[in-house]
Amino acid sequence: MFNLSDEKWFYGLVARTFAKACESLGIKKQSFSCQHKSHITKVMGHGTVGYCFDSDPELGGTGYLIGLHRCQSYKVMQRKVNEQTIDAETGKRKQKGNPLKYNRGDLVLTDCNVTGSNYGTASQPKFPLMELWKTVLLPELDMLVKPGGPCEGAVVVHQEDNAGPHIDKTYKDWLQAEFNNRGWKLEHQAPQGPYTNVLDLQMFPAMSKRHSEVLQMYSNNEANAEKIWRVACQVWKSCSSSMVSKAFIHAYRIMQKIIENDGHNHWLVDGTPHCNVRRDFIDTKHGIAPRPIINIDVDM
């Protein structure tokens, strides 16, 4: 069973330079507004997908959305905080005189930076991947491959990139030990190799496009963090098993091209190859299967 996880930013506003328009149909270019493009609200999510197959990935299999998790942790408030409003006369934000929002010592769930094993402090928490694996991802994978599970007896081959949190020594050594105990394999993708990452190659770009489309259905302004995440979860759940499966086959075939070219990227000269995945596979209820070959005899 191939398995892969990575992080992604979801933005509250994606302005398109070349917006599509059709005046005859009444579709006009729209303008979008935010305070500054460098300050657009964004939320980071950690996604994990898997592809379970029998003996050969080219024979088809089942794709799994194992989880999309918001990179958050609990912060201990160090002082009282009042509700924030905008003064009607000056246009400035103010808190004085407003109702109490948080009291000192309250626990507040907040977005934070991703780390390998560092939990941060009470006032500046972090999102440690080690804790996510302990409490969520390992139990989920164990459920998939346990006796009677949908992927009973499968060997998990997990891939991560070489970003700082993923190569944190404490986290890396702990995860390697957990995988060794289960007879699984842990691999890291080649440096500067986004084409071998299923999420970066196909899943995340497709999600980003759909995410911005759905956000623009709500309004033409910058979305807040809660709306960003709600739409991200909506888009994640809409990804089908066949979509996940095809993404893995696409990455698998690209890896074959890299091997054929001795690690060089000559195959990119003509653009990113589609590798004929849609031509060779059909969607099934639980994933994909090779497209049947139909032989037509023609009597001359």
C-alpha positions as CSV (number, residue, x, y, z in Angstrom):
1,M,0.0,0.0,0.0
2,F,1.5,3.3,-1.1
3,N,0.9,6.1,1.4
4,L,1.9,9.8,1.3
5,S,1.3,12.9,3.4
6,D,2.2,16.6,3.1
7,E,1.2,20.1,4.1
8,K,-0.7,22.8,2.1
9,W,-1.7,26.4,2.5
10,F,-5.3,27.2,1.6
11,Y,-5.8,30.9,0.9
12,G,-8.8,33.1,1.6
13,L,-8.5,34.9,-1.8
14,V,-6.9,33.9,-5.1
15,A,-7.0,36.7,-7.6
16,R,-6.8,35.5,-11.2
17,T,-4.9,37.8,-13.5
18,F,-6.6,36.4,-16.6
19,A,-10.2,36.0,-15.4
20,K,-12.5,34.4,-17.9
21,A,-15.4,36.4,-19.2
22,C,-18.1,36.1,-21.8
23,E,-20.0,39.4,-22.4
24,S,-22.7,37.7,-24.6
25,L,-23.6,35.4,-21.7
26,G,-23.5,38.2,-19.2
27,I,-20.3,36.8,-17.5
28,K,-18.1,39.8,-16.7
29,K,-14.7,40.0,-15.1
30,Q,-15.0,40.4,-11.4
31,S,-12.8,42.4,-9.1
32,F,-11.6,41.1,-5.7
33,S,-10.4,43.0,-2.7
34,C,-8.2,42.5,0.3
35,Q,-6.1,44.6,2.6
36,H,-2.8,43.6,0.9
37,K,-1.7,40.5,-1.1
38,S,1.0,39.7,1.5
39,H,-1.5,39.6,4.3
40,I,-4.2,37.4,2.7
41,T,-5.6,35.1,5.4
42,K,-4.4,31.5,4.9
43,V,-4.8,28.2,6.7
44,M,-2.4,25.2,6.6
45,G,-3.7,21.7,6.4
46,H,-1.9,18.3,6.6
47,G,-3.3,15.8,4.1
48,T,-2.7,12.0,3.9
49,V,-3.8,9.7,1.1
50,G,-3.2,6.1,0.3
51,Y,-3.4,3.6,-2.6
52,C,-4.0,-0.1,-1.9
53,F,-3.3,-2.6,-4.6
54,D,-2.5,-6.3,-5.0
55,S,1.0,-7.1,-6.3
56,D,1.1,-4.5,-9.1
57,P,-0.2,-0.9,-9.0
58,E,-0.9,-1.1,-12.8
59,L,-3.5,-3.7,-12.1
60,G,-5.7,-1.2,-10.4
61,G,-6.6,-0.6,-6.7
62,T,-8.4,1.5,-4.2
63,G,-7.6,5.1,-3.2
64,Y,-8.1,6.3,0.4
65,L,-8.5,9.8,1.8
66,I,-6.9,9.0,5.2
67,G,-7.2,12.5,6.6
68,L,-7.0,16.2,6.2
69,H,-6.1,17.9,9.5
70,R,-5.8,21.6,10.3
71,C,-2.5,22.6,11.8
72,Q,-3.7,23.8,15.1
73,S,-3.0,23.5,18.8
74,Y,-4.3,24.9,22.1
75,K,-2.9,28.2,23.3
76,V,-3.1,29.4,27.0
77,M,-4.3,33.0,27.1
78,Q,-1.8,35.1,29.1
79,R,-4.2,38.0,29.6
80,K,-7.8,39.1,29.2
81,V,-9.0,39.8,25.6
82,N,-12.1,41.8,24.7
83,E,-14.1,41.4,21.5
84,Q,-12.7,43.5,18.6
85,T,-14.8,46.0,16.7
86,I,-14.2,48.7,14.2
87,D,-14.9,52.3,15.3
88,A,-17.5,53.8,13.0
89,E,-15.9,57.3,13.1
90,T,-12.2,56.5,12.8
91,G,-12.3,53.1,11.1
92,K,-9.7,51.8,13.6
93,R,-10.0,48.5,15.5
94,K,-10.7,48.8,19.2
95,Q,-11.2,46.4,22.2
96,K,-11.6,48.8,25.1
97,G,-15.2,48.8,26.5
98,N,-16.2,45.7,24.4
99,P,-17.5,42.4,26.0
100,L,-14.9,39.9,27.2
101,K,-13.9,37.4,24.6
102,Y,-11.2,35.4,26.5
103,N,-10.1,35.3,30.1
104,R,-6.6,34.7,31.3
105,G,-5.9,31.0,31.5
106,D,-8.5,30.1,28.8
107,L,-7.5,27.4,26.2
108,V,-7.9,28.7,22.7
109,L,-7.5,26.6,19.6
110,T,-5.2,28.5,17.2
111,D,-3.4,28.0,13.9
112,C,0.4,27.4,14.4
113,N,3.6,26.3,12.7
114,V,4.2,22.6,11.9
115,T,7.2,20.9,13.6
116,G,8.4,17.3,13.8
117,S,8.4,16.8,17.6
118,N,8.4,20.3,19.2
119,Y,5.2,21.1,21.0
120,G,6.1,24.7,21.6
121,T,5.1,26.6,24.7
122,A,1.8,27.4,26.4
123,S,1.7,30.8,24.8
124,Q,3.3,29.8,21.5
125,P,2.2,26.3,20.7
126,K,3.3,24.2,17.7
127,F,1.7,21.5,15.6
128,P,4.0,18.4,16.0
129,L,3.7,15.7,13.4
130,M,4.7,13.1,15.9
131,E,1.6,13.7,17.9
132,L,-0.6,13.5,14.8
133,W,0.9,10.2,13.9
134,K,0.5,8.8,17.4
135,T,-3.1,9.8,17.9
136,V,-4.6,9.7,14.3
137,L,-2.5,8.4,11.4
138,L,-1.0,5.3,12.8
139,P,-4.3,4.1,14.3
140,E,-6.0,4.8,10.9
141,L,-3.4,2.8,9.0
142,D,-3.5,0.0,11.5
143,M,-7.3,-0.2,11.0
144,L,-6.8,-0.5,7.2
145,V,-4.3,-3.3,7.2
146,K,-5.5,-5.3,10.3
147,P,-7.1,-8.7,9.8
148,G,-10.6,-8.1,8.4
149,G,-9.7,-4.6,7.3
150,P,-10.1,-3.3,3.7
151,C,-6.4,-3.6,3.1
152,E,-5.8,-6.7,5.2
153,G,-2.1,-7.8,5.3
154,A,-0.9,-4.9,3.1
155,V,2.7,-3.5,3.7
156,V,2.6,0.3,4.0
157,V,5.2,2.2,2.0
158,H,5.0,5.8,3.3
159,Q,6.6,8.8,1.5
160,E,7.3,12.3,2.9
161,D,9.3,15.2,1.5
162,N,12.5,16.7,2.9
163,A,10.9,19.7,4.6
164,G,12.3,20.6,8.0
165,P,9.5,19.1,10.1
166,H,9.7,15.8,8.2
167,I,13.4,15.3,8.8
168,D,13.4,16.4,12.5
169,K,15.6,13.7,14.1
170,T,13.4,12.9,17.1
171,Y,10.3,12.6,14.9
172,K,12.1,10.7,12.1
173,D,13.7,8.2,14.4
174,W,10.4,7.6,16.3
175,L,8.4,7.1,13.1
176,Q,11.1,4.8,11.6
177,A,10.9,2.7,14.8
178,E,7.1,2.5,14.6
179,F,7.3,1.4,10.9
180,N,10.0,-1.1,11.6
181,N,7.9,-2.7,14.4
182,R,5.1,-3.1,11.8
183,G,7.3,-4.3,8.9
184,W,6.5,-1.2,7.0
185,K,8.8,1.0,4.9
186,L,9.4,4.8,5.3
187,E,10.9,6.7,2.3
188,H,11.7,10.3,1.6
189,Q,11.2,11.8,-1.8
190,A,14.2,13.0,-3.8
191,P,15.1,16.7,-3.2
192,Q,13.4,19.1,-5.5
193,G,11.1,16.3,-6.7
194,P,7.5,17.6,-6.6
195,Y,6.6,15.4,-9.6
196,T,7.1,12.3,-7.4
197,N,4.7,13.6,-4.7
198,V,1.1,12.6,-5.4
199,L,-0.3,15.5,-3.4
200,D,1.9,18.2,-5.0
201,L,1.5,16.6,-8.5
202,Q,-2.2,16.3,-8.7
203,M,-4.3,16.3,-5.6
204,F,-3.4,19.7,-4.1
205,P,-3.5,21.6,-7.5
206,A,-7.0,20.2,-8.2
207,M,-8.1,21.1,-4.6
208,S,-6.7,24.6,-4.9
209,K,-8.7,25.3,-8.1
210,R,-11.9,23.9,-6.6
211,H,-11.3,25.7,-3.3
212,S,-11.0,29.2,-5.0
213,E,-14.1,28.4,-7.1
214,V,-16.2,27.6,-4.1
215,L,-14.9,30.6,-2.1
216,Q,-15.9,32.9,-4.9
217,M,-19.4,31.6,-4.9
218,Y,-19.8,33.1,-1.4
219,S,-18.4,36.5,-2.1
220,N,-15.7,38.5,-3.9
221,N,-13.9,39.4,-0.7
222,E,-11.3,37.8,1.4
223,A,-12.6,34.8,3.4
224,N,-11.9,34.4,7.1
225,A,-10.0,31.4,8.5
226,E,-13.0,29.4,9.5
227,K,-14.6,29.7,6.0
228,I,-11.3,28.8,4.4
229,W,-11.1,25.6,6.4
230,R,-14.8,24.7,6.0
231,V,-14.5,24.9,2.2
232,A,-11.1,23.0,2.3
233,C,-12.8,20.1,4.1
234,Q,-15.7,20.2,1.6
235,V,-13.3,20.0,-1.3
236,W,-11.3,17.2,0.4
237,K,-14.5,15.1,0.9
238,S,-15.5,15.6,-2.7
239,C,-12.3,13.9,-3.9
240,S,-13.2,10.4,-5.1
241,S,-11.3,7.1,-4.6
242,S,-10.6,6.9,-8.3
243,M,-9.1,10.4,-8.3
244,V,-6.7,9.4,-5.5
245,S,-5.8,6.2,-7.3
246,K,-5.1,7.9,-10.6
247,A,-2.9,10.4,-8.9
248,F,-0.7,7.5,-7.5
249,I,-0.6,5.8,-10.9
250,H,0.5,9.2,-12.5
251,A,3.3,9.6,-10.0
252,Y,4.3,5.9,-10.4
253,R,4.7,6.3,-14.2
254,I,6.6,9.6,-13.8
255,M,9.0,7.8,-11.4
256,Q,9.6,5.2,-14.2
257,K,10.5,8.0,-16.6
258,I,12.9,9.4,-14.1
259,I,14.6,6.0,-13.7
260,E,14.7,5.6,-17.5
261,N,16.5,8.9,-17.8
262,D,19.0,8.1,-15.0
263,G,17.6,10.7,-12.7
264,H,17.7,13.5,-15.3
265,N,14.7,15.7,-16.1
266,H,15.0,15.5,-19.9
267,W,11.5,14.2,-20.0
268,L,10.2,17.6,-18.8
269,V,11.3,19.3,-22.1
270,D,7.8,18.8,-23.6
271,G,6.0,19.7,-20.4
272,T,4.6,17.5,-17.6
273,P,3.5,14.2,-19.1
274,H,-0.1,13.0,-18.5
275,C,1.2,9.4,-18.9
276,N,-2.2,8.3,-20.4
277,V,-3.7,7.4,-17.1
278,R,-7.3,8.2,-18.1
279,R,-6.8,6.3,-21.3
280,D,-5.6,3.1,-19.5
281,F,-7.9,3.0,-16.5
282,I,-11.6,3.2,-15.8
283,D,-13.3,4.4,-12.6
284,T,-14.9,1.7,-10.3
285,K,-17.0,2.0,-7.2
286,H,-13.9,1.7,-5.0
287,G,-11.0,2.9,-7.1
288,I,-9.8,2.1,-10.6
289,A,-9.3,-0.9,-12.9
290,P,-7.4,-1.4,-16.2
291,R,-9.5,-0.5,-19.2
292,P,-10.6,-3.7,-21.0
293,I,-8.9,-4.3,-24.4
294,I,-11.5,-4.9,-27.0
295,N,-10.5,-6.9,-30.1
296,I,-12.6,-6.4,-33.1
297,D,-12.3,-8.9,-35.9
298,V,-13.0,-7.5,-39.3
299,D,-13.8,-10.0,-42.1
300,M,-12.3,-8.9,-45.4
